[in-house]
Amino acid sequence: MHRTHTCGELTIADLGKAVTLSGWVQKSRDLGGMTFIDVRDRYGITQLTFNSDDDEALRTIARELGREFVIKATGTVIERSSKNPKIATGEIEIKVSALEILNASKLPPFTIEDETDGGDDLRMKFRYLDLRRNPVRENLILRHKMAQEIRRYLDSSGFLEVETPVLIKSTPEGARDFVVPSRMNPGEFYALPQSPQTFKQLLMVSGFDRYFQIVKCFRDEDLRADRQPEFTQIDCEMAFVEQEDILSMFEGLTKHLFQHVKGIDLGTVPRMTYADAMRLYGSDKPDTRFGMQFVELNDVTKDKGFPVFDAAELVVGINAKGCASYTRKQLDALTDFVKRPQIGATGLVYARYNEDGSVKSSVDKFYTPEDLAAWAKAFDGEPGDLFLVMAGPADKVRKQLNELRLELGKQLGLRDKNKFSPLWVIDFPLLEWDEDSERYHAMHHPFTSPKPEDIALLDSKPGEVRANAYDLVINGVEIGGGSIRIHDSALQSLMFKHLGFTPEEAEKQFGFLMEAFTYGAPPHGGLAFGFDRLVSIFAGLDTIRDVIAFPKNNSGRDIMIDAPSTVAQQQLDELSLALNIKTK
């Protein structure tokens, strides 16, 4: 037996027990004739004591232990004279009578501590060591707990967990596929699923009216903090439902997770249309932990002789409450922020609402005091407020102002990671125009149902057609999204037509699904949560990498195992492949 107890288990109630512990050496300390070793496992830390008066040979062995040595120690639980209230075992220690080195360790390349001296690349290269650190391990324990609660909730609601294929057919779903060559079918390829979309719809046709899966998905796209080439979805589908049924079910799941994992009563999740989200926040995933909603200013700023505003499609601003004291240096920094290439604004206009009731702006020569007072009224301003104004094409300037709003929220401490503000965004556009291809694309995917009352607009005003689509947003992060699906073959064919598919192309890509619809498809819809993002929100992290056991870096590489990598010529020959690599 390598252990009778874990390293986080023993307390003052265990005094006098003979125990055996096994784990890794966290640190050692020599004090006079005593040596203290902290031994660690995933459950905690226990202090071991070695006294030269009791056993000089045993203490000599203990003094030779290095960090991360794997050891087995047998001894007696005694009361600790210098207690440590920061750990669960802090009232006791083990007086060691026998010690065995199970495995020696090289000196780790970084310290295995909560606050480590290892940079991101180093920790990713030695991820198996990074996973020994408490913060990373606790994230994965949190992930496990959330997965168990998800299964518990969905099982109790009548959902069946069904696995779907990983080697599938390449279909257009908005991102590039990862493709896999087939040895048995030379020149043909599988694709890794971006989602199990078509399969979960086929399960609804099959009569499995409540399906879910915690499933790996794959997208070959540029990476960032909340993206990985392989990621995990909580994928769900329901038959014989309307939008309200879906929202109710998965609002319930979200509230269940917050209640049972974080002990938070989330309350009712508010709803906002896509149009209002864009108008008030410039984003379809607004962070509603704080206000600072957009105020449209065309009526009070145009035709006053200021060329930038007069020529703009939209003049819009935000009220930074209590920020009139911002210095010129701070305002210049905000201007530089919106001028960054990633945002692309040409400038920023500001106005201070002074304590004496006057309003002073950076464009005073174009506006009278009465004009600026109208600004203050439009902003519902109070003395001490700072108004920040931008202008340009409506869609573009809203997105730019959204970035400024988020930056100000961060600077002012309004984006508290311990505060959670969920929101349903509903009534998305069905289609969006793509300038490069000069045609409409599905905003979500080709199977999303239009609002019945908008179907007539498909021919005349396709850009105004709303979808039965919805996203769940928490703290400005899209956590999940879905839609009511098209279940009628004729409507699906019409949708393919408006997406630019010829009947032959639609048949080649989706003929199996179209045929399934001819055998009696029920009304159905669903939703997929980004499980990695959801866990990162619960953990208070800005990146999903630390809630994934073995993540990729921003270049899509696993630098620990050195993947992707080249393969032997023999493998290429077996796959009937020849490489013709084009340099950029």
C-alpha positions, 0 to 999 in steps of 0.5 A: 500500500503506497498510502493510507491517506491523501496529503490533504486529509489528516486533521487534529482528529487523527492524532496518534494514527500510524499513516503512510503518505505518498506524493511529491516534495514541494519544499524542504527546510533545515532548522537546527537538528530538524528537517521539514518536508512538505509533501504534496498530492492533488488533495493538498500538502502535509508537513513531514518532520525528521529529527536527528535525535530520533534517527540521524540516518533517516534525516540524512536521507530527507536532506537529500530530497529535491523538489518534485521527488516522489516519496513514500513516508510512514509515521505518526500524526502529531500536533504541530507546534507552529500551526498553519491556518492556510492549509487544511492539514495545518494543525498536524504533521507526520513524525516520520519513521520510514522514508522511501524514494519512489522516483527522483526528479530533475530540477523543474524548469520553473517553480511548481507554485501558485505564483510561478516564474515560468512563462507561457511557452515554458509552461506549455512545453512542460504542461505535465508539470504546469498541471501540478500547480494548484490554480491549473488543477483547480480549473480542471476540477471545476471543469469536471464538476461542471460537466457532471452537473450538466449531465445531471441536469440534462438527464433529469430533463429527459435528454439522451447522450448520443455520440456522433461521428468524428470522421464526417463529410466536409460541409460549409459551416463558416470556418475552414475544416480540418481534413483527413485523407482516406487510405481506403478511398484514395483522393477522398477526404473526411473532415473533422466536425465543426459541430455535430449539426447535421447529425443532431438534426438527423437524430430528431428525424429519428425520433430521439427528441432530446439529445445532448453531447459534450463533444469535441469540435474542430475549426481551422481558424485564426486563434485568440484567447477564446479560441482553440483549433479543437474545443468542446461544446455542450451540444443539444437538440430538442424536437417538437419545440419552439424558441421559447421552449429552448430558451426556458430549458437552457436558461434553466441549465445555466441557472442550475450551474451557477447555483450548484457550482458557484452558489449564485442565484442568477435570477431571470435572464433578460432578453434583448433583440440583436437590433437593440444590442447593436444600437445600444452597445455596438456588439451582438455580445454586449457586456451588461455588467455596466451601463454606458449605453450608446447615445445617438447625437445626429440631431444635436451635432449635425449642420453646425459647421463641423465637417467630420460630424456633418459628413458622417452617417452616424454621430454617437457617444457614451457618457463616462460617469464621473470622468470629467477630471480625466487629464489631457494625457488620459484623453490622448491615450483614449484617442490613440486607443481608438486609432489603433489599426485593430479599431481603425477610428480616425479620432475622438471628440470629448466634452466635459460637463464641469461642476459649474454647469458649463460644457467644454469640448474639444470642438468648442469653436463649432458649437455654442454653449447652448449646443453643448448643453443640448449634448449634455441633455441628450446624454442625461448628463450630470456635472462631473461627467465626460462625454466621448463622441465618435462619427462615421459609417453607422455599422463601423462606428458602433463597433469602434465605440464598443471597443472604447466602451469596453476599454473604459469599463476595464479602466474604471473597474466596471468589469468585475470578474466576480459579477455575472450579467447574463443576457439572451440576444434574440432575433438575429438577421438570417443573412449577412452580406459578404463584400468579397463574394458579393452574395449573402451568407447564413449568419449562423448556418444554412439550417436556421429557420427564418421568422415565419412572418419574414419569409416573404422578404427573402426575395425582396429584402433578404437583409431584413429577414430575421432568424429564429436564432438566439445567443446566450451572452455572459459578461460580454462573452458569447457562451452559446447559441442556436436556432430553430431549424428548418424542417421543411424540404421546400423551405430548406431548398429556398434557403439554399437558393438564397445562399447561392447554392445550385440545386446540384451543389445543395444535393451534393453537400446536403442531399442526405439531410434533404432526403431525411426531411422527406420522411417526416421531420418534426419541428426542432431546434437546439443550442450549443454552449462553448464549454471551454468559455463557460468554464473560463467565465466560472474560473474568472479567466480571460483565456480558455487555455487554462481550463483545457488540460493540453491546449495549443498555442496561438499558432495552433501548435502543441509545443509539448509533443511537437504537433503538428509534425511531418509524417514519413514518406511511407505514410504519404504513399499509403494515402496516395498523397504527394506534397506540393507546399507553397510558400507564402 
